[in-house]
Amino acid sequence: MEKKNTEKLIKRLIPFVALWGVTKVLERPNVRGAIAEVDSHAYIKQRKVRRSIRRAGQNAVSNPAWLAAGAAAIAVGIGLMAKAARGK
């Protein structure tokens, strides 16, 4: 009976011990530095994407003729693909 209780106790403690170990590893200075570097790269990429989307929107607004031509080309392409998929 005693062995089963000990086994249950150990199985209950494993997740807490694992969490404690991971926390200790993440608190080390070299790991913190690496995480900060990864975060900064992710932030820079996110900022570049935001700028790119904003620039695309501004370009579309300032060139409405090109926007209309592009939309028409997409519509024609979809129509042609549908016609080809229909078969004979």
Number of C-alpha atoms within 10 A of each C-alpha: 5 6 8 9 10 11 11 10 11 12 11 11 11 11 11 11 12 11 11 12 12 11 11 10 13 15 12 10 10 11 12 13 13 12 13 12 12 12 12 12 12 12 12 12 12 12 11 12 12 12 12 12 11 12 12 12 12 11 13 14 12 11 11 11 11 13 14 12 11 12 12 12 12 12 12 12 12 12 12 12 11 11 11 10 9 8 6 5
